[in-house]
Amino acid sequence: MPLQKLDHVNVRTHDLDRAIEFYGRVLDLKPGSRPAFPFPGAWLYCGDQAVVHLVTTSKQPPAYRSDQSLEHYALSATDLAGFLAHLRAQKVSYKCGVLPGDGWGHTQVNIFDADGNHLHIDFPPGEEADITEYDGR
């Protein structure tokens, strides 16, 4: 039973519409088919893969804490400069970092979703862009 890849992430949200809007506007994820679960939610797709499963909760999930067990999840992309320009146009704050050491060099763009969950978008080595931190203003 060799594992192949991470299939999706499940995110709790108090405001499903706001979460769907954020993931669509910022990451271009699209709502798609979802099994008829007995609780509200949405599956958000990247192409034909449901990568973010949203589940509605009756109360606001706790705010992000740096010491929580699941600290973040990551997606990969290309066109670092275009993505950073998109985030600035959408007034989404971000902080970038480059993985240290030989053979790594990936750029990570760290953002927080509408519910305060930390995620980062990873870009391959060699993509050039101004990775100065942006405060969303």
C-alpha positions, 0 to 999 in steps of 0.5 A, a space after each residue: 500500500 504505497 501512498 501516492 499524494 495528499 488528496 485534500 484538506 478539510 477546513 471548518 468554517 462558520 461562514 460557508 459563503 465567505 469561505 467559498 468567495 475567498 477561495 474562489 477570488 484568491 485561489 481560483 478554486 471552484 465549487 463542484 460536486 459533493 456527496 449528499 452529506 447530512 451537514 452543510 459544506 462545499 468541495 472546492 476544485 482545482 481542475 478536476 480534483 477537489 482539494 479543499 473540503 469546507 464543512 460548516 460549523 455552528 460556531 466560529 472555529 478558534 482563531 489561528 494559533 502558532 502552537 496548534 497541531 495542524 499549523 498549515 497546509 500548502 498548494 503548489 503553483 507557477 507564475 509567482 510574480 503573477 500570483 503576487 500581483 493578484 494578491 496585491 490587487 485583491 488586498 490579501 496580505 502575504 509574507 514570502 520565504 525561500 526554503 534554505 539550502 542547496 537543492 531546495 529554493 522553493 518560494 513559499 507565499 504565506 497567507 491566511 484564509 477567511 477563517 484565519 487558517 494558515 496556508 502557503 502556495 509553493 512556487 518552483 525554484 527559479 521564478 523571479 519576483 519581488 517577494 517583499 512582504 505585503 500588508 494588504 493595504 
